[in-house]
């Protein structure tokens, strides 16, 4: 999937990987094949025991030269690393076709053992399935109400930890409509392997239609239904919530920041962290 | 009252599922077989006096290697279960439930790192470093025995859950918090993990201090730092890392235990705990740990390449400086284990670049080995095969490492099977191949006969082919988006064929292991033909080859005078001087290490089950034993010069016959 990137982030990461491989191969292949060649050329043969083995030449200059070769290669890679670490910084917004467009925000809560996606603009929520417009910069606000988690949609690129009591912002983009499997990568208990979800990029109009259709439903994500959802469960089916109580996401983020109080009181806190 | 006496221990803790019953029966059967053997051959006294209570590093080294080999078998069984589960579980649950599967990969990682690789390396360092520096024993012979027994106590405790408890930690080999906190891991598995590592960790730390002091203070006259063999150098640097970072591990696990036992909040989700702190702390130890494993292996390769090329090491200064560079950088890169945690781009880039810098000294080391071989006369004995295998695997693992070191690439590779393949390449292709090279290379020195070449090469080829079959699919799976530690995956991913290939790989690896066992058995049965009468079967260069094989208990009848980096080569060229015999002081045997480690084992067990009275008693016992030992002033005995002379001459006569 790395070689089927569906977004500029994933494509940038693939290109970086390929660049590193090429530079490193230039460095490593001569050494490895040099070792093979020298091993073959200077293998002990019958009857060569009489000749003395020349001792290697030593000298400060030679030693320094040998240090400079890898130093240059790694120096180049270091500059690339510095540049790409900033360009691919998950916290920096991805530029879409329209530079002034605000990113499409999805709030993500990792639960034991499922992914909850809240769409603050639309006021809907989904479980183990996320839909968003294609060719639009995305902002996933990751948090967790469970141990450490990591959120990864390989075809879109960068994975990011989703941890309780904080928000990690992950910026991605899907270049075109498509379905991309997403997964958990940080061990978090029994339901770990089942924590998979589908990320679906659609045309903006299709997204609006889909959001409207979800809104037709009846189920609501509020304190009570959230508590039921947050209870540990495995291989949770895809679920849609037609409405969400505002401030739920912020309450989840704040839950572990407060002193030790029961979760029901923190759930009522109603201020947005954004 | 029952709670006071037994803590959390109840009858439910007795084995009742197939793997705990199986594990328990296997452990008991092994003990019974050993007991039967020693009783039948009337060797209990021999075992006790010659081996268990020995303070001789040559014997402690062998005991380390035997324990590590047994643990290797255990860790390999875990690997086979992991791989077979993943080969099967495409679109179904496989044959292991998730909790059990997670316990298995947790145990696999811990056992392979702490009890196999560390055990083998401490074994080799014990066997060879004193001989290479011309020392008869270590700076602290008792501590060496104690360190070994604590290591064994840790190894016993990590297997103890089979017998009592039934559950091991399922939180991964580093027990990342908060998953390892009571809230998410309420069983005793994490406690077994914690106390096993604490006890063996103390053993490692003691060993580290001991070798550090030994190498710095006990070298033969004339052996300056700049004349030390590479294996001594890399062992020294490895021990410096042990002394620097193992206390971090002890503290980190200690804090976790405080959370779990006393309800504190260092790494918990609630109450102001900070789980990210745990990740930072454990990797501040964990990354240098990788170099603790790999540095001595680099030393072994240096010795092997130099000996079998018939040449002095080229670029000795570069090799040493490179190893020092790796040592320093090892402590400044820990954050690369979690670029995806969300640190800023500047922080990520800094740690990424520091990590890439490690490739420079490593690359220079490879060039130095290449230059050593250049214009040499390379004899391809098995150890040299392992070096060639290492050169073929480690370099490509290194490319993968540089990829992972660049945050932008790591974002896509982290926690995937690519990562798993990478660190297995480094530890199997680097450290383990080095250990195999070292064991084959120094085997005659320890036992008096060389290992059979044919079986050794068969084992090598199986390992090399099996290695690529096992791990290349994992690299590919990582690129395909497979995260690590999956107990099952949907059939739609199309991963199964690669997982099956990987499983075939482990079967070939198992064949390699089998050939190694055959190699040792075959060589033992043909030990007369394979006998090493000269003490120098490979035309060696460092001091250990100046000694007869096997080495007498006092190692050096006369402490050599070192004039050259290749001390023994220099002696061979100048001719060995006449021997003058002198009285030799050697450390006496002591059983105190066994008592202390036994009590430490009881302490660990009591802490796991929170049996406070037992923990207190055993801890007092440990302290009392150490105090008693410190008042023992008769810890050495003297072998008179005449006795040394008699033994040396008898040996020469025996060889001539």
Interface residues (C-beta under 8 A of the other chain):
Chain A: X1 X2 X3 X10 X12 X13 X14 X16 X17 X20 X21 X24 X25 X27 X28 X31 X32 X34 X35 X36 X38 X39 X42 X43 X44 X48 X49 X53 X54 X55 X56 X58 X63 X66 X67 X69 X70 X71 X74 X77 X78 X80 X81 X82 X84 X85 X86 X87 X88 X89 X90 X91 X92 X147 X148 X150 X152 X154 X155 X157 X158 X159 X160 X161 X163 X164 X165 X166 X168 X181 X183 X184 X185 X186 X187 X188 X189 X190 X191 X192 X193 X194 X196 X256 X259 X260
Chain B: X98 X99 X102 X170 X171 X172 X176 X177 X178 X179 X184 X269 X270 X271 X272 X275 X276 X279 X309 X310 X311 X312 X314 X315 X317 X318 X338 X340 X341 X342 X344 X345 X346 X348 X349 X352 X353 X356 X357 X359 X360 X363 X364 X366 X367 X368 X369 X370 X371 X372 X373 X374 X375 X376 X377 X378 X379 X380 X388 X391 X392 X395 X396 X398 X399 X402 X403 X405 X406 X407 X408 X409 X411 X412 X413 X414 X415 X416 X479 X480 X481 X483 X484 X485 X486 X487 X488 X489 X490 X493
